[in-house]
Amino acid sequence: MKNKTILACLVMALLAVPSFGVSILAPGDFIIAVDADGLVSSSGYPDGEAPLYVLDGDSGTKYLNFGGVNSGFIVTLDSASQVQSFTLTTANDAVGRDPLGWEIYGTNEAIVSTDNSTGLAEYWTLLDSGTVTLPDDRFMVGPVVAVNNAASYSSYKMIYSALKDNGGLMQVADAAFYASTDGTGSTVLSPSNSILAVHIGWNSRYPGAENPANLIDGSLNKYLNFGQVNSGFIVTPGMGATIVNGFQITTANDAAERDPTTWELYGTNDAIASGDNSDGEGESWTLIASGDLTLPEERDTLADIVNFENDMMFASYKLIFPTVKDADAANSMQIAEIQFFGIPEPATLCLLGLGGLALLRRRS
């Protein structure tokens, strides 16, 4: 009897759903930004503020990295040493650029990472991590920070995982590493050491007011991702599992060169483990469809619907835009709105069959 009821409900609901499908996405649905490029380096520094200046013992010089949070350096010692404490010296300006969180790694492999890279070309052992409270006064040596390290390493990597103001720049005047646990004795660092700038972070990032939730808020507020090519989003429709077979995009307010020109749609029934601004690979994804995308040059304009064949039902979707109209001119990818079309799960279909036709949105 139960199966017959479900079948009758499905038949009634399917009769109520026209061929153009229903609108799947709604304000408040879970949505996050992703970029398939994964971990990248945004490291860079001015010529006069290179990482070598953390080794010169002169608080009047500094190392500045445009990568900000999660930037730092790799240093190769003159001889292997067991680093067990360190100090940092504040630089000349902008207190908010001071390191707050830190991670220190060790390796005995030859360093093949290059300057301004992610620093992942070697196998690194995470030795310790924590926070440091540097003085707001400039040109000052901060407190001694103990490092839980039981081995000697030829190279160390120090990453600043948080800053006082997690903005766009990190700076430090000097660093000193000690074999003692209390910062006594001479630093094991010297101006002769080889030192490289590094940064590691997800390629995905967006201004706070141009976040992915704007895609489904029913307004012309836009979603912008500085990851540019291969950026996109993951969305979980609140109505439950669905079969998506089309979508429609509204162009954003400016810079047509940022418009996506190709697309890849994936589906999953896994719980979403990926974080916001990650590579979106925390789940097992199935490629549903892909293709070219021709968006109008007019801004804030509803584009044609993109239709494709699909009979697979998924709880969540990932839409990636591998290319944009002009990657040389664009610093990002952007769209204002998106809507998915398709068939909801049986429970929602029953509601449709019983009069929930307000969920329908005709495809033009």
C-alpha positions as CSV (number, residue, x, y, z in Angstrom):
1,M,0.0,0.0,0.0
2,K,2.8,2.4,0.9
3,N,4.6,1.8,-2.4
4,K,1.3,2.4,-4.3
5,T,0.9,5.7,-2.5
6,I,4.4,6.8,-3.4
7,L,3.9,5.8,-7.0
8,A,0.6,7.6,-7.2
9,C,2.2,10.7,-5.7
10,L,5.1,10.6,-8.1
11,V,2.8,10.2,-11.1
12,M,0.7,13.2,-10.0
13,A,3.7,15.3,-9.3
14,L,5.4,14.5,-12.6
15,L,2.3,15.5,-14.4
16,A,2.3,18.8,-12.5
17,V,6.0,19.5,-13.4
18,P,6.3,20.9,-16.9
19,S,9.2,20.1,-19.3
20,F,11.1,23.2,-18.3
21,G,11.5,21.9,-14.7
22,V,11.4,23.7,-11.4
23,S,13.7,26.3,-9.8
24,I,16.1,24.4,-7.5
25,L,18.0,27.1,-5.7
26,A,16.7,29.5,-3.1
27,P,18.0,32.2,-0.7
28,G,19.5,30.6,2.4
29,D,20.7,27.4,0.6
30,F,24.2,26.4,1.8
31,I,26.8,27.8,-0.7
32,I,30.5,28.2,-0.5
33,A,33.3,29.5,-2.8
34,V,35.8,27.1,-4.3
35,D,38.7,27.1,-6.8
36,A,39.9,23.9,-8.4
37,D,43.5,25.3,-8.6
38,G,43.9,24.3,-5.0
39,L,46.9,25.5,-2.9
40,V,48.9,28.3,-4.6
41,S,51.5,30.9,-3.6
42,S,50.7,34.6,-3.6
43,S,54.2,35.4,-2.3
44,G,56.0,38.5,-3.4
45,Y,58.1,41.3,-1.9
46,P,59.6,44.7,-2.7
47,D,63.3,44.5,-3.7
48,G,64.3,46.4,-0.6
49,E,62.2,44.3,1.8
50,A,63.4,40.8,0.9
51,P,63.5,37.8,3.3
52,L,67.3,38.1,3.7
53,Y,66.6,41.1,5.9
54,V,65.3,38.9,8.7
55,L,68.9,37.5,9.0
56,D,70.8,40.8,9.2
57,G,70.2,41.7,12.9
58,D,69.2,45.2,11.9
59,S,65.7,46.2,13.1
60,G,65.8,49.1,10.7
61,T,65.3,46.7,7.7
62,K,62.5,44.3,7.2
63,Y,61.0,41.4,5.2
64,L,57.5,42.2,3.8
65,N,55.4,39.6,2.0
66,F,52.3,40.6,-0.1
67,G,50.9,37.1,0.5
68,G,49.9,38.2,4.0
69,V,48.5,35.3,6.2
70,N,50.4,32.0,5.7
71,S,53.5,33.7,4.2
72,G,56.9,33.2,5.7
73,F,60.3,31.8,4.8
74,I,62.5,28.8,4.3
75,V,66.0,29.1,5.8
76,T,68.9,26.6,5.4
77,L,71.4,26.7,8.2
78,D,75.2,26.6,7.9
79,S,75.0,23.3,9.8
80,A,72.1,21.2,11.2
81,S,70.7,22.4,14.5
82,Q,68.0,21.5,17.0
83,V,66.0,24.8,17.1
84,Q,64.1,25.0,20.4
85,S,63.1,28.7,20.7
86,F,62.8,31.8,18.6
87,T,62.2,35.5,18.8
88,L,60.8,38.0,16.3
89,T,61.5,41.7,16.0
90,T,58.7,44.2,14.9
91,A,59.2,46.2,11.8
92,N,58.9,49.9,11.2
93,D,55.2,50.5,10.5
94,A,51.7,49.0,10.3
95,V,51.2,47.1,13.5
96,G,48.5,45.0,11.9
97,R,51.1,43.3,9.7
98,D,52.8,41.7,12.7
99,P,52.7,37.9,12.9
100,L,50.3,36.5,15.5
101,G,50.1,32.8,14.7
102,W,53.1,30.7,13.7
103,E,54.1,27.2,12.5
104,I,57.6,25.9,12.3
105,Y,58.7,22.9,10.2
106,G,61.9,21.1,9.7
107,T,63.5,19.0,6.9
108,N,66.9,17.4,6.1
109,E,66.1,17.2,2.4
110,A,67.9,19.4,-0.1
111,I,65.7,22.5,-0.7
112,V,64.3,22.5,-4.2
113,S,61.4,24.9,-3.5
114,T,62.0,28.2,-5.3
115,D,61.6,31.8,-4.1
116,N,58.0,32.9,-3.8
117,S,56.7,29.4,-4.1
118,T,54.4,27.4,-1.8
119,G,57.4,25.7,-0.2
120,L,55.9,22.3,-0.6
121,A,58.6,20.7,-2.8
122,E,60.2,19.0,0.1
123,Y,58.8,16.7,2.9
124,W,58.4,18.8,6.0
125,T,57.8,17.8,9.5
126,L,55.5,20.1,11.5
127,L,57.4,20.6,14.7
128,D,55.2,23.0,16.6
129,S,52.7,25.9,16.3
130,G,51.1,28.5,18.4
131,T,50.7,32.2,18.9
132,V,53.1,35.0,19.7
133,T,52.2,38.4,21.2
134,L,54.5,40.9,19.7
135,P,54.7,44.5,21.1
136,D,52.9,47.2,19.3
137,D,56.0,49.3,19.7
138,R,58.1,49.3,16.6
139,F,61.7,47.9,16.3
140,M,61.2,45.8,19.4
141,V,62.2,42.2,20.1
142,G,59.2,40.1,21.1
143,P,59.0,37.4,23.8
144,V,61.0,34.2,23.6
145,V,58.8,31.4,22.2
146,A,59.6,27.8,23.0
147,V,59.5,25.2,20.2
148,N,58.7,21.6,20.9
149,N,61.4,20.0,18.8
150,A,63.4,16.9,19.5
151,A,65.6,16.6,16.4
152,S,68.2,18.5,14.4
153,Y,67.3,19.8,10.9
154,S,69.3,21.4,8.2
155,S,66.4,23.7,7.0
156,Y,63.5,25.2,8.7
157,K,60.3,26.7,7.4
158,M,58.4,29.3,9.4
159,I,54.8,30.2,8.4
160,Y,52.8,33.0,9.9
161,S,49.4,31.5,10.1
162,A,47.7,34.6,11.5
163,L,48.5,38.3,11.7
164,K,47.3,41.0,14.1
165,D,45.1,42.3,11.3
166,N,44.6,39.6,8.8
167,G,44.9,41.9,5.8
168,G,47.0,41.7,2.7
169,L,50.6,42.1,4.0
170,M,53.0,40.4,6.5
171,Q,56.1,41.9,7.8
172,V,58.9,41.2,10.3
173,A,62.2,43.0,10.9
174,D,64.3,40.1,12.3
175,A,64.0,36.5,13.4
176,A,66.4,34.6,15.7
177,F,66.4,30.8,16.2
178,Y,68.0,29.3,19.2
179,A,69.2,25.8,20.2
180,S,68.3,26.6,23.8
181,T,64.7,26.5,25.1
182,D,64.8,30.0,26.6
183,G,66.4,32.1,23.8
184,T,69.9,32.2,25.4
185,G,73.1,31.8,23.5
186,S,73.7,32.8,19.9
187,T,71.1,32.5,17.2
188,V,71.7,29.7,14.8
189,L,70.8,32.0,11.9
190,S,73.3,34.1,10.1
191,P,73.4,36.5,7.1
192,S,75.1,33.8,5.1
193,N,72.1,31.4,5.3
194,S,70.1,30.7,2.1
195,I,66.6,32.0,2.6
196,L,63.5,32.0,0.4
197,A,60.1,33.7,0.6
198,V,57.1,31.4,0.7
199,H,53.3,31.6,0.9
200,I,50.6,28.9,0.8
201,G,46.9,29.5,0.5
202,W,43.8,28.5,-1.4
203,N,43.5,30.3,-4.7
204,S,39.8,31.1,-4.0
205,R,39.1,34.4,-2.2
206,Y,36.4,37.1,-2.5
207,P,35.6,40.5,-1.1
208,G,33.2,40.3,1.9
209,A,30.4,42.1,0.1
210,E,30.8,40.0,-3.0
211,N,30.4,36.5,-1.5
212,P,28.8,33.4,-3.0
213,A,25.5,33.8,-1.1
214,N,24.8,36.7,-3.5
215,L,24.3,34.2,-6.3
216,I,21.0,33.0,-4.9
217,D,19.7,36.1,-3.0
218,G,17.4,37.3,-5.8
219,S,19.2,40.6,-6.2
220,L,21.9,41.9,-8.6
221,N,24.5,41.8,-5.9
222,K,27.4,39.7,-7.4
223,Y,29.8,37.0,-6.5
224,L,33.4,37.7,-7.4
225,N,36.3,35.3,-7.0
226,F,39.9,36.4,-7.3
227,G,40.9,32.9,-8.2
228,Q,39.6,33.8,-11.7
229,V,39.9,30.7,-13.9
230,N,38.8,27.4,-12.3
231,S,36.8,29.2,-9.6
232,G,33.2,28.5,-8.8
233,F,31.0,27.3,-6.0
234,I,29.4,24.4,-4.1
235,V,25.7,24.6,-3.3
236,T,23.4,22.3,-1.5
237,P,19.7,22.9,-2.4
238,G,17.5,23.2,0.7
239,M,14.7,21.2,-1.0
240,G,16.9,18.0,-0.9
241,A,18.2,15.8,-3.6
242,T,17.5,16.9,-7.1
243,I,18.1,16.1,-10.8
244,V,19.5,19.2,-12.3
245,N,19.4,19.5,-16.1
246,G,19.8,23.2,-16.7
247,F,21.0,26.6,-15.3
248,Q,20.7,30.2,-16.0
249,I,23.2,33.0,-15.2
250,T,22.7,36.8,-14.8
251,T,25.7,38.8,-15.7
252,A,27.3,41.1,-13.1
253,N,27.5,44.8,-13.1
254,D,30.9,45.5,-14.7
255,A,34.0,44.2,-16.4
256,A,32.7,41.8,-19.0
257,E,36.2,40.3,-19.3
258,R,35.5,38.5,-16.0
259,D,32.5,36.6,-17.4
260,P,33.0,32.8,-17.5
261,T,33.1,31.2,-20.9
262,T,33.1,27.5,-20.0
263,W,31.5,25.4,-17.3
264,E,31.7,22.0,-15.5
265,L,28.9,20.8,-13.3
266,Y,29.6,18.1,-10.7
267,G,27.3,16.3,-8.3
268,T,27.7,14.5,-5.0
269,N,25.7,12.7,-2.3
270,D,28.5,13.0,0.2
271,A,28.2,15.4,3.2
272,I,30.1,18.6,2.3
273,A,33.4,18.5,4.0
274,S,35.1,21.2,1.8
275,G,35.6,24.5,3.5
276,D,34.8,28.0,2.0
277,N,37.6,29.1,-0.4
278,S,39.0,25.6,-0.6
279,D,39.7,23.5,-3.7
280,G,36.3,21.8,-3.2
281,E,37.8,18.3,-3.3
282,G,36.7,17.2,0.2
283,E,34.0,15.0,-1.4
284,S,33.7,12.4,-4.2
285,W,32.3,14.2,-7.2
286,T,30.7,13.0,-10.4
287,L,31.0,15.1,-13.6
288,I,27.4,15.6,-14.8
289,A,28.0,17.8,-17.9
290,S,30.3,20.6,-19.3
291,G,30.4,23.0,-22.2
292,D,30.8,26.5,-23.5
293,L,29.1,29.5,-22.1
294,T,28.1,32.6,-24.1
295,L,27.0,35.4,-21.8
296,P,25.7,38.7,-23.1
297,E,27.9,41.8,-23.1
298,E,25.1,43.7,-21.4
299,R,25.6,44.0,-17.7
300,D,23.0,42.8,-15.1
301,T,21.3,40.8,-17.8
302,L,19.7,37.4,-17.7
303,A,21.4,35.0,-20.1
304,D,19.9,32.1,-22.1
305,I,19.3,28.9,-20.2
306,V,21.9,26.2,-20.6
307,N,20.2,22.8,-21.0
308,F,21.9,19.4,-20.8
309,E,21.0,15.8,-20.4
310,N,21.1,14.3,-16.9
311,D,19.2,11.6,-15.0
312,M,21.3,11.4,-11.9
313,M,20.0,12.7,-8.6
314,F,22.4,14.5,-6.2
315,A,22.2,16.3,-2.9
316,S,24.9,18.9,-3.7
317,Y,26.5,20.5,-6.8
318,K,29.8,22.0,-7.7
319,L,29.9,24.4,-10.7
320,I,33.4,25.3,-11.9
321,F,34.2,28.0,-14.5
322,P,37.5,26.9,-16.2
323,T,37.9,30.0,-18.4
324,V,36.8,33.7,-18.5
325,K,36.4,36.0,-21.5
326,D,39.8,37.7,-21.1
327,A,42.1,36.1,-18.6
328,D,44.8,38.7,-19.3
329,A,42.6,41.6,-18.5
330,A,40.5,40.1,-15.8
331,N,41.6,39.9,-12.2
332,S,38.7,37.7,-11.2
333,M,35.6,35.7,-12.2
334,Q,32.2,37.2,-11.5
335,I,28.5,36.6,-12.0
336,A,25.4,38.2,-10.3
337,E,22.9,35.4,-10.1
338,I,22.4,31.7,-10.9
339,Q,19.4,29.4,-10.9
340,F,19.4,25.6,-11.4
341,F,16.5,23.9,-13.0
342,G,15.4,20.3,-12.8
343,I,13.4,17.7,-10.8
344,P,13.2,17.7,-7.0
345,E,13.3,14.6,-4.8
346,P,10.0,12.6,-4.5
347,A,8.8,14.3,-1.3
348,T,9.1,17.7,-2.9
349,L,7.5,16.4,-6.1
350,C,4.5,15.3,-4.0
351,L,4.1,18.8,-2.8
352,L,4.2,20.0,-6.3
353,G,1.5,17.5,-7.3
354,L,-0.6,18.8,-4.5
355,G,-0.5,22.4,-5.5
356,G,3.0,23.7,-4.8
357,L,3.3,25.1,-8.3
358,A,4.6,28.3,-6.9
359,L,8.0,26.6,-7.0
360,L,7.9,26.6,-10.8
361,R,9.7,29.1,-12.9
362,R,9.2,29.0,-16.6
363,R,12.3,28.7,-18.8
364,S,12.4,31.2,-21.6
